[in-house]
Amino acid sequence: MDALRLASWRMRNLGLHAATDTTPQGVVGRLGAVQSQDYGPATWSVGERISGAREDLVHGEFADGALLRTHVLRPTWHFVTPDDICWMLALTGPRVHQLNAYYYRQLGLDEQLRGRCSGLLSEALAGTQLTRKELTALFQEAGIGTEGFRMAYILMHAELEGLICSGAMKGKQHTYALLADRAPQARTLEPDEALAELTLRYFSSHGPATVKDFRWWSSLTQAEIRRGIGLVGDRLDSLTVDGLTYWFAGEPPRTPAPDGPVAHLLQGYDEYLVGYTESKHLLDLGGVGDGQRWDRPVFNGVLIIDSQVAGHWKRTVGRTGVAIEILVYAPLDPGRSAAVQAAADHHGRFLGLPATVTTTAL
């Protein structure tokens, strides 16, 4: 199998070739977690994988608690499901605490103070949901400094401990809630069960991928991952391409990729872009990104055509439409232009607005 087929196979497993999920919760549950440090674009990562999805559907599930947002896997926010949040935090939270240890020390957040902060949060959020601004005011009243990054790490610590997670939006502001209130039926798993579950979930949805890819995504150690593969080895397989061993679940696709060209407008932290380290090169096998010009800004969104990077994009949302500006590495032929317009129309339908496209060569 060549590398290009491997990239196309990966896109299929990530739900980008054809929508296989019908709800935002279904997307997030199948992928395990979806990076959501930037909430608005992250809703598009979820919605793009659902045929006919609208933005208000994702917002609605988030408001209702069918999707939760917390720090897990790595020191950044992810969407997770209420069913998965507790066992996933128990498995990966200790590793993220280790990654954060330096900042806890630098910010004067010792164990005793972190315990006091957790107590305040438990009391303040009992039966309610509060914004970060409201919680900051309560901490300041209690004589606990919140300057700089201090409040961010206080809240992250409480998230990693399974005390708090996202609440519903209050206007345009995010809120925090007690995790026990938002996910009262969350599953708990024994350590080996959790390790096996996350290992299988990653290689099923993100595979074919390498051990180092999974290590980056999960923050687990290489030894833990090897153990995880051993626990689910009868449900995984592997192959070697260009000297790298890729793990996956299920049979390789028997049918070719969709008749091309097919374009995707991915937000900058989509799982296809950030879910890998060692094999991230699969999305740019031609090395077109190496020729990027640095004398002009490049948009954060990434244009993918037939599994490969083809340019970058940004959107401007107006009252009557969404304008999508695309910078491409090479001029688009008519087929690729039509594919890009189709991707823009898909994004427009998600927003409930007509989309217009302008294209400029990098």
N, C-alpha and C positions, 0 to 999 in steps of 0.2 A: 504494500500500500504506500502511495507517495504522500508527501506532506500536505499537498493541497486537498486530497481526499480526507485526510485526517482533520484538517481545519473545518471542512464542510460537515463532517460527522459530528464534530464538537458543537457546531452551531445548531445542528438538529437536536442534539441532546439538551441544549440550553433553551430550546423552545423558540428559536428564531426562524427556522425554515418554515415551520407550520405550527399554528397554535394548537396545543394539545390540552391546555388548561382552560377552564371556563370561569374561574373566579380569581381575584387577586390572592386570596388565601391559598388557592391551589398552586399558583405559580411559586409563591414563597415557600410553601411546604415542600414542593418537589425539589426546588433548588437548595433547600436547607436554610439558607439565609441570603438576603439581597442587600448589598451595601447601600446605605441610605444616609450618608453624611450630609448630603444636600437633598432635603426632602422632596422638593418639587420635581427635579429631574428623576429622582428615584421612582416616583409614581409612574413615570413614562416607561422606565425599565420593566416595571410590572405590567402596565397596560399594553405595551407593545407585544407581549406574548399571549394576549387574549384577543381572539377575533371579535371585532366590534366593540371593544372596551372603550368606555368613556372615562374621562378624568374623575367625574363625580362618583363613579363606582369605586375607584380606589380610595378616594377621600372618605366615602361612606363606610367602607370596611375598616379603615383606620379609626374613624370616629367611634365605631361600634366595638372596637377591640378585637375584630377578627384578624387584624394585623397589629403587631406591636413593634415598637422601635426602641432599641436599647443598645448598649455597648456589649458586644459579644464577638468571639473569634479573634478580633484584633482591636486595638484601641481606637475604634471608630464605630459609628452607629450602623446597625443593620436592621432591616425588617426581619422579623421572625414570627412564627405562629404561636398562639397561646399554648398549643399542645406541646411545642418543642422548647419553649423558652427556658424552663427550669433545668431540664437535663443538659441542655446545651451550655447554659451558664455554669453548671456544676463541672462540666468537662473542660471547658476552655477558660473560664474565669480565672482560675489560679495562674495560668500562663500569662494572661493579660495583666494581672496584678504584678507579676514579675517584671513585665515590660514597663510598667508604670512606677516601679519602686523608686527609681531615681527622682522622679518628679514629686512623689509623696515626700521624700526627704527634703528636697529643695524648697518645697512649699510649706514645710513645717507641719505636715499632716501625719503625725505619729499615730500609732495604733489607738492610744487612749482618746485622742481628739477625733479620730475617725469613728470610734464607737459612740462618742457623744453626738456627733453629727447624725449618725444613723438613728439615734434615739429622738432627736429633734424632728427628723423627717418622718419617722413613724407617727409621732404625735400630730405633726402639722397636716399630714395627708390622710389621717383617719377619716374615711367617709367623704373625702373631697379630692379635687384635683387643682393644682396650683401651677402658675407659670414660674419660670426661673426667676423673673423679677420679683415676684411675690415671695418666693422662698429666700431669695437673697436678703430681702428686707427683714425677714424673720431671723435669719442667721446674724445679721448685723445687730438686731435688737438683743440677741443672746450673747453679744460680745465676741462673736467668731468672725474673723476677717475673711472677706470674700474678694479681695483685690486680685488683679491680674488673672492668672489661670486657676486660682485657688478654688473658686466655686465650681468650675468645670470638673476638677478632679474630685471634689467632694461628692458631686452628683454621680460621676462615673464610678467611683468606688461603691456607692450604694447600689448602682445598677448591677455591677459585677457580683455583688453579694446577694443579688436576687431580692433586694428590698423594694426597689422602685423600678418603674419603666414608663413608657409614654402613656399619657392620658389623651383625651380628645382635645382638638384644637379649641382655643378660646379666642374667637376672632381670628387674627392672623398669628397668634402666639401659640407655641407648643406648651403643653402642660406635662406635669409629672403626676403619677398616681402610684399607689401601693400595688406591687405586682400581685399580691394575694387577692386584691380586689379585681384586677383586670384578667387574671388567669386562674380562677379558683380550681379549675379541673386540670391544671397542667400535669403532664406525665412526669414521673420521676423514674430514673433507670439506674441500675447498678453500673459502676464504672465501666466494666467490660461491655455491658449492653450499650451504653452511651457511645463508647469508642467504636463499636461495630456499626452502630446506626449512623454516626457521622461519616465514617469511612465509606460505607455503602452509598449513602446519600450523595456525597461529593463525586465519587467516581461514576455514579449512575447519571448524574445531571451535568457535571462539568467534564467528564471524561470524553475522549481519551486524554489523560493527564498524567503527569509524573508525580513521584513521591515528593519532590521538592516543590512542585506546584501546590500540592495539598498542604505541605508544611507551611508555606506562606499564607495560604487562605485560612487555615485553622489555628495557627500559632502552636500546634502540637509539635512535640519533638519527633525527630526521625525514628527513634526507637518506638515511640507510641504508635506512629503510623505503621511501622512494620508489624507491630503487634495487631493493629486494627486490620491490616490486610490478611494476617494469619487467621483472624477470627471470622472473616467473611470470604476467605479464599475460594470456597466452592461456588461463590456467586460473582466472582471477578475473573477477568482474563487479562492477558497482557500481550503486547507486541512491541517490537523494536523497529524504530524508523530513524535513520541517520544517527545511530548510536545512542538514542534515548529510549528508555523503556516507558511505555504508556500503559496505564491501567484503565479498564473500562468494565461496564456491566452490560450484558446483553450482546446480541449478535451485531456485527458490523452491518451497516445498511446494505440491503441487496439492490435497492434502486438508486440510480444516480441522484445527485443534488437537483433541486428544482430547475426546470428549464430557465436558463439565464437570459440576460442578466437579472439578478435580484439585488436590490439595494436596501440598506438599513441605516436609519439615522439613530445612532446610539448615543446616549448621554455619556459623558466622560468617565463615569464610574460604573458603567454597565459590567455585569459579571463576565462577559466575553472579553472585556479589556483588562479587568483588575483581578480576575480569578486565577491568574497564573503568573509565574516568574520564569522558571526554566524554559518553558515552552511557549512563552508569549510571542516568540518570533513567528509562530504559525499564522498570525493574522497579517503579517507583512513579509511574505516569502520573497517578494521582489525587491525588498529594501527601499521602497519608494519614500518612506519616512526619513531615510537617511539624507535625502536631498532637500529637506525642509529649509526654507529661507528664514533667516533670523532677523531680517530688516523689516518685518511686518508681523503684526500679531496673528496668532493662529487660534482659531476658535476651539473651545473645550470639547464640543461634540465631535464625534468621529463618524465619517461616512464610510460604510463598508459596502463593497460590491462583490458579490460572489465569494464571500468569506474573507476578502482582503481589503486592507486600508486603501481608500481611494481619495480621501480628503478630510476636511473638517467643516463643521457647520455651527451656526447659531440661529436662534429664532428671536423674533420681535413680535410679541403678542399684542394685537390691537383690539379695539372693540368689535370690529367687523371682519377680522381675518388675522392670520398669522403669516408673517413674512420670514422665509427661510433663506438665509444667505449661506452659500457653500463655496469653499475654496477647494479646488481639486488639484491633484498632482499632475494630471494629464487631461487634455481635452476629452469631453465625453462624446462618443458617437451617438447616433439617434437611439439605439437600443438602450444604452446606459442612461441617456437623458430621460427616456420614458420610465426607466426603473427608478430613477431618483425622484421624478415627479410622483410616481406611485407611492414611494416611501413618505414623501411630504404629505400626500393626501391622507395616508394612514395616520400620520401625526395630527393633521388637521381634524380628522374625524374624532380622534381622542380628545381634542380640545373643544370640539363642537364648532369649529371655524374653518372656512375655506383657506387653503394654503397656496401661496405663491412662492416661486423659487427663482433666485438669481444665482448664477454660477460664474465664478472667476477663477482663472488659473493661478496657482501659487507660483 
